[in-house]
Amino acid sequence: VDAGDQDANDGKVRAKAKVKPRLVRDNLRIATIKVGGTHSWSVDVIGEPITDKTWTQGASYITKAKEALITEEHERIKLTHIDYNTIFEIKDALRKDNCKYKVRAENCNGFDEEWVELVVLGRPARPEGPLEVSNITANGCKLRWKAPLDDGGMPILEYNIELLCPKTKKWIKKGKCAGDKFPLFFDVDGLEEGQEYLFRVSAVNEEGESEPLEGDKPIKAKNPFGLPEPPIKVELCDWDVDHMDLQWGFPPSDGGAPILLYKVEMRNAKDEEWHEVGESDGPKKFFQQTGLTKGEKYSFRVRSVNKAGKSEPSDPTPYAVARPRKYPPIIDRDYLYKDKLWVRTGKVLKFENLPVDGEPPAKVSWYFKARNLAEDENITVTNVDYLTSIEIRNTVRKMTGMYLIRAINEHGKDEAEVEFVVLGPPGPPEGPLEVTDVHKEGGKIKWKKPMDDGGRPIEKYVLEKLDTETGKWSPCGEVDADKLELELNNLETGKKMKFRVKAKNEEGESEWLEGPLEPVLIKDPFDPPGPPGLPEIPDWTENSVKLKWAPPLRENGAPVTHYTIEYREYGTDNWIVGPKVKAKKYPDGEVKDLTPGKKYEFRAKAENKAGLGDPSEHTTPHLMKARFAPPKIDRTNLDQKVVKVNQQVVIEVDVSGEPDPQKQWFFNGEEIKTSEMVKVAHSAYHTKLMLIPAKRHMIGKYTIKAKNNSGEDEADVEIVIKGKPGPPEGPLKPFDITKNSCKLKWKPPKDDGGSPIEYYEIEKLDPLTGQWLPAGTSTTCEHTVKPLSEGKEYKFRVRAVNKDGESPDLEGDESIIAKNPFDPPSKPDKPTPMDWGVDFCNLKWKVPASDGGSPLTEYIMEIRDKDKRAWKEAF
């Protein structure tokens, strides 16, 4: 017996036993009832303390519901629980209540449970659909269905079959079939042709008949077949001189009965009458007609046949000629080469009805220079079976040549070439038209023969000359076809002339060949040369330059022998004649003794035996300075810079050197990149550093470096940035606190702003007003604050001051109370007399519970008389 198991009632204590639950299973037996019936189970339960009792409904194979706890809300099951008994009672039972039930008893010592089955018998469910109707004829059909999902708990004995009478609109029993039959079907007979019928089926067991399964829609009693439709796509699939083979597609409808065979009819183009000539091998969609006469035309049609008869005829095939079907193309070469084919320019060339045999008829294409002529807008190619023709309009000479005819079918190809000639005037002589050996009275004119002689031999060439001043052409000579040049010796000196030549044959004259591009000046063959190319300066010193240039494009009849260099100071008009150098393939020269620091322009002139030519273009101004010099930093602006915080610092530095040096700024060993507050700008021979604005962290040494291929240089500039100091360093510590004063201690600021700290200002927070009040100044990092009001709470702050102003405040983390660091001791206990006499009394007492934070130094004794008059010190 546990103390926790004691039951105090009326002041008495009783002991209780611990007993694990146990169900008395005597009444837990399977029970069978009918739908609508009642049943109950009463179960005794042993266990201490009193158990909790529950009933659970198991999973149902009928409704597929899962296991679930039975509650008071169940509409048909009532549960009654008392201390040592539970009762399960069901009323108006349904088929879905058919399942196992679990009873469970549980207390703190464990549990017990048991399953018991309830069987509820009833009528079966409706048979499963759909109700299928098949094999419909004029007097019968076949029905099919499936067994019900729920047989009502008992075997299905039979199925009743009914039909809806189309005349009386009443359901009539038509028959039955055994319940254990599989598959489930029923053959219906005795129907009236043309009437519509609806059917239904119900299941029967010992408890009764189910709801009926009804068909989805009525059916009409009729035979399922009629005459078929004719076949489709009747066509020839093969032929030869004595036979033709037919094939066709299945008719769109067989009339409801299988196609038995096909009947074939034929007609000859001579008499146009249809004759049945045979039938297919059963339902095969193929027929071969033999015994045909070569060269005659035939057409065919086909009828479908089923057990109801034969269909209407199909569409007839086009007339086809009995002839060989398969042989490669053959171009008739006798016809092709019987005449030479030519035409004059601009006329129409026709070649018609060239025979091309082959079966099937060949596809014929014409080609000229590998180009399909069907794509040419001036050419028409006409092909009909076994014949081809071509017509060429707007003929020109370039259409002369070999034309290719290509015929192709699936059995091979044939190709043949034929020449078409288009006659016309010759093409122009070939250029360029050259004038050579020019002198003051004439020269020699040369050309080449035409690429196209127009189909006839060239007879002669005709030449004319053009006086560019008058703009008129005039004859200047003729030569035979075998000569391709003409010498002229009667031209006027000083005139600018152009020439032209044309060829002539039996068909006419060619276009002119004109030349040369620029008129020819009739004169002796040389002049002063043209201007040289623009001089370049590849090298220089501070007082000399080297130049190079290209020879003139025109020597004007005589070779260049010398070049003269000229120069002038920039901004003046006076050209100074410089050195004269001999001509060579890549001319060059040098000008010396120039003045350093000045700018000069340079040009060159070419010279031949006719004299000096025009000058070249002049160079751009060139500054006389050394080409290579090491960098040199101008230190004029690199003295120490002292500014205040937020002022701008701009340092501009000139950097000489050739070529222009690369410039960089560094701070604390790292290259400075332009940012929002620090900017670096470089230009030719100059650099700039800007601090916008200056901040204390920017203080220090800045280095500029300059470098080129000739050397390098570097210099430093120190920037001092002064401002207010940073806040004193914490913590701000109060110590030696008394009721009217305390001491404070802190550390100097990390940043004194660039100037010495002059003093520190100390403030205290007034606890009544919430305002900060001055509490003194100090030149050191320690200060005594007084006076303070005893018992009040205080906070403190301190700031540093230099000549540029005050720092931010350092505020203490915690407040203090103004009081001494100890309190009066607590009172001693009541004294106890130990001994006494007429004039003395010895006392003892316990020390006070608290000494107030400071050791006890003495006790003060007080005394009063028995009348309780005032206390006074005893000694």
URGIDA-V124533 format. One line per field, one symbol per residue. burial: + if it has 24 or more other ideal C-beta (glycine too) atoms within 12 Angstrom, else -. A space follows every 10 residues. Layout:
BEGIN
burial = ???
END
This chain:
BEGIN
burial = ---------- ---------- +-+----+-- +-+++-+-++ +++++++++- +-++++++-- -+-------+ -----++-+- +--+++-+++ --++++++++ +++++-+--- -+++-+-+++ +++++++++- +++--++--+ ++++++++-+ ++++-+++++ ++++------ ---+--+-+- ---+++-+-- +----+++++ +++++-+-++ -++++---+- +------+++ +--+++--+- --++++++-+ +--++---++ ++++++++-- ------+-++ ----+++++- -+----++++ ++++++---+ +-++-++--+ +++-+---++ ++---+---- +++-+---+- +--+++++++ ++-+++++-- --+-----+- +-+--+++++ ++--+++-++ +-+++++-+- ---+++-+-+ ++++++++++ +-+++--+-- -++-+++-++ -+++++-+++ ++++++---- -----++-+- ---+++-+-- +---++++++ +++++-++++ -+++++---+ +++---++++ +++-+++--+ ---+++++++ ++--++---+ ++++++++-- -------++- +-+---++++ +--+-----+ ++++++++-- -++-++-++- -++++-+--- +++----+-- +-+++---+- ++++++++-+ +++++-+--- -+-----+-+ -+--++++++ +--+++-+++ -+++++-+-- --+++++-++ ++++++++++ -+++--++-- ++++++-++- +++++-+-++ +++++----- ----++-+-- +++-+--+-- ---+++++++ ++-+-++-++ ++---+-+-- ---------- ---------- ---------- ---------- ---------- -----
END
